[in-house]
Amino acid sequence: MFARAATLASRRRVASRAFHTFRAVGEKAKQNEFVDEEQLPGVPYEAAGFHLTKAEAHKPPISIICVEEHYSVPEEILTKYQLEGRGTGYPDSMPMMQYSTPRMALTEGLRERIRDMDRGNIAMQILSLTGNVTFTDPSNDILFARDVNDNLATQIKDSDAPDRFRAFAYLPLAQASAAADELERCVQDHKMLGALTCGQVDGKFLDDPHFFPLLARAQSLGVPIYVHPSFPPLDVMKTYFNGLPGALGTLLASCGFGWHAEAAIHILRLVLSGTLEMFPDLKIITGHHGQMLPMMMQRMDNIFDGLLPGSRTVTETLRQQLYVTFAGMYTLPNVEMAIKAFGVDHIMWACDYPWLPAEDTKGFFGLLHDALHPEDLRKIAQTNAQNLLGIEISVKEEKREVDIEIERERRIKKKKAKEMADYERRHPPPPPPPPPPPPPRSGGAGGAGGAGGVFQMGM
């Protein structure tokens, strides 16, 4: 037992050293290239156990389950409710917009989405709709949500690969009791895995008593609530984000920084208000490695010590009830911070497709394979989501799972080719020797020639 403990401790020390070399490989991460072993100085790759051991090789390959992947409302539903698709405010010239716009709709059996998933070695996407719609007629809130959820369930069922998709429900949050009923209907009838909320609703956060019926129902059903960020209120937008050139104010208010702070405040209010004490079995998910919460948790424990409604600290509450995803932020230092803050059992994979390319997933998986213990990587990519959401991976999906050994073999071949090219560049071949002088003629001109003569073919 002590030998095993020492081995695990050694692996943790090695992994810690590996994480502290990320600056040296940061550019590789940005380019979605694999990191060769020699680029992790001081890390004995094989001895650290980062390769597949004999025991691990007998386990099934890792299936990547992406938990926060989005889609848009179909045009026929927008038309039915006399809605217009609201733009994001982001410039169309942004690469993010050029990639995401044609991929957001659920069309043609989800074929384009499936092709992108295959490029990233993604086994499954959990689909969700971001945004809230509140109608003048409250009955339309409920009807709209039902239409959206029924359409999504149909699209998945009729797709080319229905076993590769699950979903979070869209809810009529302005009416919490109706939202609770719709959540239960979606879980029971459509096998949805929970619900996704997007920012405030009519100026209310989820800690408002208005939402208690919904939180109670989610807890009783055993399904999580995904807290997704959104734009801050208009007054906050005017005060904090106005006056910047072009679209920079909009980007700063949203995905550039602002809505990560807004989502972090949303989650902190659930802790500070005692709402999570009222619903101790409720699970909350959020993206982007915890919306900047990890770096502040120790400070918050000090500031709020003795003032919280329950007996738990901020850190204890978050570690027990919060799960975080990558949401497409494929950066190694953030992974390290999230693991240290919440524990590896509370980290899940998410690409944030189609805002970010699905194929980026394959490259980042290779980086994490070089930095994490294989069992930790399996938890983050697959089993944490399975355990929290009750997901099963079918045989069909296993064919698309990431084969670590194939990726490792590719990296080794790439490394050897690079080493050979570097060697040839540093050691160019010597110039060829000058040609030897012609041997002397013998036998005179026109003679038969001797042993050293030269025979010349005539024209």
MODARA-V670270 format. One record per backbone hydrogen bond with DSSP energy under -0.5 kcal/mol. CO is the residue of the C=O (numbers start at 1). NH is the residue of the N-H. E is the energy in kcal/mol with one decimal. If there is no record, write none. Layout:
co=CO nh=NH e=E
co=CO nh=NH e=E
This chain:
co=1 nh=5 e=-2.6
co=2 nh=6 e=-2.5
co=3 nh=7 e=-2.3
co=4 nh=8 e=-2.7
co=5 nh=9 e=-2.6
co=6 nh=10 e=-2.5
co=7 nh=11 e=-2.4
co=8 nh=12 e=-2.4
co=9 nh=13 e=-2.4
co=10 nh=14 e=-2.6
co=11 nh=15 e=-3.1
co=12 nh=16 e=-2.6
co=13 nh=17 e=-2.4
co=14 nh=18 e=-2.4
co=15 nh=19 e=-2.3
co=16 nh=20 e=-1.4
co=18 nh=21 e=-1.6
co=19 nh=22 e=-1.2
co=21 nh=24 e=-1.1
co=21 nh=25 e=-0.7
co=22 nh=25 e=-0.7
co=22 nh=26 e=-0.6
co=23 nh=26 e=-0.6
co=25 nh=29 e=-2.0
co=26 nh=30 e=-2.2
co=27 nh=31 e=-1.7
co=28 nh=33 e=-2.6
co=29 nh=32 e=-1.4
co=34 nh=36 e=-0.5
co=36 nh=39 e=-1.8
co=37 nh=40 e=-2.0
co=39 nh=41 e=-0.6
co=40 nh=43 e=-1.8
co=42 nh=44 e=-0.7
co=43 nh=45 e=-1.4
co=44 nh=48 e=-2.5
co=45 nh=50 e=-1.4
co=46 nh=49 e=-1.4
co=49 nh=374 e=-0.6
co=51 nh=53 e=-0.7
co=53 nh=57 e=-2.4
co=54 nh=58 e=-0.7
co=55 nh=58 e=-0.7
co=56 nh=59 e=-1.5
co=62 nh=64 e=-0.5
co=62 nh=402 e=-1.9
co=63 nh=65 e=-0.6
co=64 nh=66 e=-0.6
co=64 nh=123 e=-1.8
co=64 nh=124 e=-1.7
co=65 nh=67 e=-0.6
co=66 nh=126 e=-2.4
co=68 nh=352 e=-1.1
co=69 nh=128 e=-1.8
co=74 nh=77 e=-0.7
co=74 nh=78 e=-2.0
co=75 nh=79 e=-2.7
co=76 nh=80 e=-1.9
co=77 nh=81 e=-1.8
co=78 nh=83 e=-3.2
co=79 nh=82 e=-1.4
co=84 nh=86 e=-0.5
co=91 nh=94 e=-1.6
co=94 nh=97 e=-0.6
co=94 nh=98 e=-2.3
co=95 nh=99 e=-2.1
co=96 nh=100 e=-2.3
co=97 nh=101 e=-2.3
co=100 nh=103 e=-1.4
co=100 nh=104 e=-1.1
co=101 nh=104 e=-0.8
co=104 nh=72 e=-1.4
co=105 nh=107 e=-1.1
co=107 nh=110 e=-1.5
co=108 nh=111 e=-1.5
co=109 nh=160 e=-2.0
co=110 nh=114 e=-2.5
co=111 nh=115 e=-2.7
co=112 nh=116 e=-2.2
co=113 nh=117 e=-2.4
co=114 nh=118 e=-2.4
co=115 nh=119 e=-1.9
co=116 nh=120 e=-1.4
co=117 nh=122 e=-2.8
co=118 nh=121 e=-1.1
co=121 nh=64 e=-0.6
co=121 nh=123 e=-0.5
co=124 nh=66 e=-2.9
co=125 nh=127 e=-0.7
co=125 nh=166 e=-2.1
co=126 nh=69 e=-1.9
co=127 nh=168 e=-2.7
co=128 nh=71 e=-1.0
co=136 nh=138 e=-0.8
co=137 nh=140 e=-1.8
co=137 nh=141 e=-0.6
co=138 nh=141 e=-0.8
co=138 nh=142 e=-1.0
co=139 nh=143 e=-2.0
co=140 nh=144 e=-2.8
co=141 nh=145 e=-1.9
co=142 nh=146 e=-2.3
co=143 nh=147 e=-2.4
co=144 nh=148 e=-2.6
co=145 nh=149 e=-2.6
co=146 nh=150 e=-2.8
co=147 nh=151 e=-2.4
co=148 nh=152 e=-2.2
co=149 nh=153 e=-2.4
co=150 nh=154 e=-2.2
co=151 nh=155 e=-2.7
co=152 nh=156 e=-2.3
co=153 nh=157 e=-2.4
co=154 nh=158 e=-2.6
co=156 nh=159 e=-1.1
co=159 nh=162 e=-0.6
co=161 nh=164 e=-2.1
co=162 nh=165 e=-1.2
co=164 nh=125 e=-2.2
co=166 nh=127 e=-3.0
co=167 nh=193 e=-2.7
co=169 nh=196 e=-1.7
co=171 nh=173 e=-1.8
co=172 nh=175 e=-2.1
co=174 nh=176 e=-0.5
co=175 nh=179 e=-2.4
co=176 nh=180 e=-2.4
co=177 nh=181 e=-2.0
co=178 nh=182 e=-2.4
co=179 nh=183 e=-2.4
co=180 nh=184 e=-2.2
co=181 nh=185 e=-2.4
co=182 nh=186 e=-2.5
co=183 nh=187 e=-2.4
co=184 nh=188 e=-2.5
co=185 nh=189 e=-3.2
co=185 nh=190 e=-0.6
co=186 nh=190 e=-1.3
co=186 nh=192 e=-2.0
co=187 nh=191 e=-0.6
co=193 nh=224 e=-0.7
co=194 nh=169 e=-3.0
co=195 nh=226 e=-3.1
co=197 nh=228 e=-2.7
co=201 nh=204 e=-1.6
co=204 nh=201 e=-2.0
co=205 nh=208 e=-1.9
co=208 nh=211 e=-2.3
co=209 nh=212 e=-1.4
co=211 nh=214 e=-0.5
co=211 nh=215 e=-2.3
co=212 nh=216 e=-2.8
co=213 nh=217 e=-1.9
co=214 nh=218 e=-2.6
co=215 nh=219 e=-2.2
co=216 nh=220 e=-2.3
co=217 nh=221 e=-2.3
co=218 nh=222 e=-1.1
co=218 nh=223 e=-2.1
co=224 nh=195 e=-1.6
co=225 nh=227 e=-0.7
co=225 nh=285 e=-2.3
co=226 nh=197 e=-3.0
co=226 nh=228 e=-0.9
co=228 nh=199 e=-1.8
co=233 nh=237 e=-2.5
co=234 nh=238 e=-2.5
co=235 nh=239 e=-2.0
co=236 nh=240 e=-2.8
co=236 nh=241 e=-0.5
co=237 nh=241 e=-2.0
co=237 nh=242 e=-0.5
co=238 nh=242 e=-0.5
co=241 nh=244 e=-0.5
co=245 nh=248 e=-2.2
co=247 nh=251 e=-2.4
co=248 nh=252 e=-2.8
co=249 nh=253 e=-2.1
co=250 nh=254 e=-1.1
co=251 nh=256 e=-3.1
co=251 nh=257 e=-0.5
co=252 nh=258 e=-3.6
co=254 nh=257 e=-1.2
co=254 nh=259 e=-1.6
co=254 nh=260 e=-0.6
co=257 nh=260 e=-1.0
co=257 nh=261 e=-1.5
co=258 nh=262 e=-2.0
co=259 nh=263 e=-2.1
co=260 nh=264 e=-2.1
co=261 nh=265 e=-2.3
co=262 nh=266 e=-2.1
co=263 nh=267 e=-2.1
co=264 nh=268 e=-2.6
co=265 nh=269 e=-2.5
co=266 nh=270 e=-1.2
co=267 nh=271 e=-1.2
co=268 nh=272 e=-3.3
co=269 nh=273 e=-2.2
co=270 nh=275 e=-0.5
co=270 nh=276 e=-2.0
co=271 nh=274 e=-1.1
co=274 nh=278 e=-1.8
co=275 nh=279 e=-1.5
co=277 nh=280 e=-0.6
co=279 nh=282 e=-1.6
co=283 nh=225 e=-2.0
co=284 nh=323 e=-2.7
co=285 nh=227 e=-3.2
co=286 nh=325 e=-1.7
co=287 nh=290 e=-1.5
co=287 nh=291 e=-1.0
co=288 nh=291 e=-0.7
co=288 nh=292 e=-0.6
co=290 nh=293 e=-2.0
co=293 nh=296 e=-1.9
co=293 nh=297 e=-0.9
co=294 nh=297 e=-0.8
co=296 nh=300 e=-2.5
co=297 nh=301 e=-2.1
co=298 nh=302 e=-1.5
co=299 nh=303 e=-2.6
co=300 nh=304 e=-2.7
co=302 nh=305 e=-0.7
co=304 nh=307 e=-2.2
co=304 nh=308 e=-0.7
co=313 nh=317 e=-2.3
co=314 nh=318 e=-2.5
co=315 nh=319 e=-2.6
co=316 nh=320 e=-1.4
co=317 nh=321 e=-2.1
co=318 nh=322 e=-2.3
co=321 nh=284 e=-3.0
co=323 nh=286 e=-2.0
co=324 nh=348 e=-2.5
co=325 nh=289 e=-3.0
co=326 nh=329 e=-1.6
co=328 nh=330 e=-1.7
co=329 nh=331 e=-1.8
co=331 nh=335 e=-1.3
co=332 nh=336 e=-2.1
co=333 nh=337 e=-2.3
co=334 nh=338 e=-2.5
co=335 nh=339 e=-2.5
co=336 nh=340 e=-2.3
co=337 nh=341 e=-2.2
co=338 nh=342 e=-2.9
co=338 nh=343 e=-0.6
co=339 nh=343 e=-1.8
co=343 nh=346 e=-2.0
co=344 nh=347 e=-1.2
co=346 nh=324 e=-2.6
co=348 nh=326 e=-1.1
co=349 nh=67 e=-2.3
co=350 nh=328 e=-2.7
co=352 nh=355 e=-1.2
co=352 nh=356 e=-0.9
co=353 nh=70 e=-3.4
co=357 nh=360 e=-1.1
co=358 nh=361 e=-1.8
co=359 nh=362 e=-0.7
co=359 nh=363 e=-0.8
co=360 nh=364 e=-1.9
co=361 nh=365 e=-2.4
co=362 nh=366 e=-1.6
co=363 nh=367 e=-1.6
co=364 nh=368 e=-2.6
co=365 nh=369 e=-2.3
co=366 nh=370 e=-1.3
co=367 nh=371 e=-0.9
co=368 nh=372 e=-2.9
co=373 nh=376 e=-0.6
co=373 nh=377 e=-2.2
co=374 nh=378 e=-2.3
co=375 nh=379 e=-1.9
co=376 nh=380 e=-2.3
co=377 nh=381 e=-2.6
co=378 nh=382 e=-2.2
co=378 nh=383 e=-1.7
co=379 nh=384 e=-2.4
co=380 nh=349 e=-1.1
co=381 nh=65 e=-2.9
co=382 nh=386 e=-1.9
co=383 nh=387 e=-2.8
co=384 nh=388 e=-2.4
co=385 nh=389 e=-2.6
co=386 nh=390 e=-1.7
co=386 nh=391 e=-0.7
co=392 nh=394 e=-0.5
co=394 nh=398 e=-1.3
co=395 nh=399 e=-0.9
co=396 nh=399 e=-0.6
co=397 nh=400 e=-1.8
co=398 nh=401 e=-1.3
co=402 nh=62 e=-0.8
co=402 nh=404 e=-0.9
co=403 nh=407 e=-1.9
co=404 nh=408 e=-2.8
co=405 nh=409 e=-2.6
co=406 nh=410 e=-2.1
co=407 nh=411 e=-2.1
co=408 nh=412 e=-2.3
co=409 nh=413 e=-2.3
co=410 nh=414 e=-2.3
co=411 nh=415 e=-2.6
co=412 nh=416 e=-2.6
co=413 nh=417 e=-2.3
co=414 nh=418 e=-2.1
co=415 nh=419 e=-2.9
co=416 nh=420 e=-2.5
co=417 nh=421 e=-2.2
co=418 nh=422 e=-2.7
co=419 nh=423 e=-2.6
co=420 nh=424 e=-2.5
co=421 nh=425 e=-1.8
co=422 nh=426 e=-2.4
co=423 nh=427 e=-2.5
co=444 nh=447 e=-1.9
co=450 nh=453 e=-1.3
co=454 nh=456 e=-0.6
co=455 nh=457 e=-0.5
